[in-house]
Amino acid sequence: MTVQELDSLIQLLTSRPVPENPPAAEMRERFEKLADYLPVPAGTTVESVDAGGVPSEWVTAQGVTGNRVILYLHGGGYVIGSLNTHRALASNMSAAAQARVLVIDYRLAPEHPFPAAVDDAVAAYGWLLDQGIAAANIAVSGDSAGGGLTIATLVALRDKGLAMPACAVPISPWVDMEGLGESMTALHDADPMVQKPGLDRMAGMYLGDADPRSPLAAPLYADLTGLPPLLIQVGTRETLLDDSRRLHRNALAAGVNSSLEEAGGMIHVWHLFGPMLSEAREAIGRAGAFMQANSAA
């Protein structure tokens, strides 16, 4: 990483004024424009598929073969984000893990509040099993809300008695719907992307009338016993830093093989910015190596 790379990225991210309390449609449109700066690597194959009733895409980097699979859950506060915004990241993850990546277009709030996203992720995982893909060859990963959804999905799979995946990689996970971590205020001025008022608004859209401490909405409060190995990646510049630290502590206390990587100076889900940030490429590489090491394939 160079300071120039990171400064240029932050300038890009903060160059447009953010309207106060925009409607969900406007929030989605703004996020979709980010994809213009994130080209999909050459040679990537993309195949649309219905994964147990959930619109999805198989994203496979050039040259990837074999049985290893990643179920990827995109970020966006459960309100924004899409196949389009995360296609490039999925391709980079595919290359790093030497795996096909199933990115799912789970239903978004406020039109589809909790637990719609969890239901869709569980349905897609069940579909993978129905295709004859062994659970020991599946990793689950996701960023931000998708990172929280990764943990919620694992808990739901365990509670349903389904075979657990080989491992999971939550990236900058959002696991506390109330934003009670110390970093939420301590890093307010350092984080160019995520602030408590915006998170609180998205949490309200997602939760509807649900308890903000419902374990499948806020996995900080979930029993993590029996979950597969975790690699949690987070930047030290994130307001959500303490979400990762608390999740990691809870996982260890539950007997889970959990590793926490805190990337110095990195911003929320820096992995998205592989084309312009060397630390993003390095973090994806470590995630991919972890998934390969824990897969049976």
C-alpha positions, 0 to 999 in steps of 0.5 A, spaced: 500 500 500 502 507 498 499 513 502 497 516 495 493 510 493 489 510 499 488 518 499 486 517 491 481 512 493 478 516 499 478 522 495 474 519 490 469 516 495 468 523 498 468 527 492 460 527 491 456 530 497 451 525 500 444 527 501 440 527 507 436 521 508 435 519 501 430 514 499 432 507 498 432 508 490 436 513 490 441 510 495 441 504 490 442 508 484 448 512 487 451 505 489 450 502 482 455 508 480 461 505 484 461 499 479 463 504 473 470 504 477 471 497 478 471 493 472 471 485 472 477 482 470 478 480 463 476 472 462 471 472 467 465 468 466 458 470 468 452 465 468 445 467 471 442 462 475 436 461 479 439 458 486 433 455 490 428 461 488 434 466 489 436 470 482 444 469 482 450 469 478 456 464 478 462 468 477 468 464 475 475 467 474 479 465 468 482 458 468 479 456 475 476 449 475 474 444 480 469 443 485 471 449 490 465 454 491 464 460 495 457 463 497 458 470 496 453 475 500 454 482 498 454 488 502 450 494 502 446 495 509 441 490 507 438 496 503 443 497 497 448 493 493 447 488 487 450 482 483 453 488 479 456 492 484 460 486 487 461 482 480 469 484 480 470 483 487 467 476 486 471 475 480 477 477 484 475 472 490 474 466 485 481 467 482 484 467 489 481 461 492 481 458 485 473 457 486 467 458 483 463 464 486 455 464 487 453 471 488 446 471 490 441 477 489 438 476 496 431 481 497 433 488 500 429 492 505 425 496 506 421 492 501 423 485 504 425 486 511 428 481 516 429 475 515 428 475 508 435 476 507 437 470 511 432 466 508 434 467 501 442 465 503 439 459 506 435 457 500 441 458 496 446 454 500 441 448 500 440 449 493 448 448 492 447 442 496 442 439 492 447 440 486 451 435 489 456 440 491 459 437 498 459 442 504 466 441 505 467 444 499 463 450 500 466 457 503 461 462 505 463 470 505 460 477 505 462 484 506 459 489 511 451 487 512 453 481 507 459 479 513 453 479 518 449 475 514 454 470 513 454 469 520 447 469 521 447 464 515 451 459 519 447 460 525 441 458 521 444 452 517 446 449 524 439 450 527 436 447 521 441 441 522 444 442 515 451 440 513 456 446 515 460 449 510 468 448 510 469 455 513 467 463 512 470 469 511 466 475 514 469 482 511 468 488 515 462 485 518 456 489 521 453 484 527 450 490 531 444 493 529 444 498 535 451 501 533 454 500 540 461 499 539 466 504 541 469 505 534 463 507 532 464 514 535 472 514 536 473 513 529 467 517 526 472 522 523 477 517 520 472 513 517 470 516 510 464 511 508 460 508 514 457 513 520 452 511 525 446 515 523 446 512 516 447 505 519 441 506 524 437 508 518 438 502 514 437 498 521 431 501 521 429 499 514 431 492 515 429 490 522 422 493 521 418 491 528 424 485 529 428 486 536 435 489 534 438 484 538 435 478 534 440 473 533 439 472 526 439 480 525 444 482 529 449 475 530 453 479 535 448 476 540 448 469 537 450 462 540 456 461 535 457 454 538 459 449 532 460 454 527 466 452 522 473 456 522 472 463 521 477 469 518 474 476 520 478 481 516 477 489 518 480 495 517 483 499 523 479 506 520 472 503 520 467 505 525 465 498 525 472 495 527 469 493 534 463 489 531 469 485 528 473 485 535 467 483 539 464 477 534 471 474 534 471 474 542 464 471 542 467 466 537 473 464 541 469 463 547 464 459 543 470 454 541 470 456 534 477 456 530 476 464 529 482 468 526 482 476 526 486 480 521 486 488 522 489 491 516 492 498 518 489 504 516 484 500 511 477 503 510 470 499 510 471 493 505 477 495 502 477 489 498 472 492 493 477 496 490 482 491 488 483 495 481 486 501 485 489 499 492 494 494 493 492 492 500 485 490 497 489 485 493 493 482 498 487 481 503 483 478 498 489 473 497 489 471 504 482 470 504 483 465 498 488 462 501 484 461 507 479 458 503 483 453 500 486 451 506 480 449 509 476 446 503 476 438 502 477 440 494 
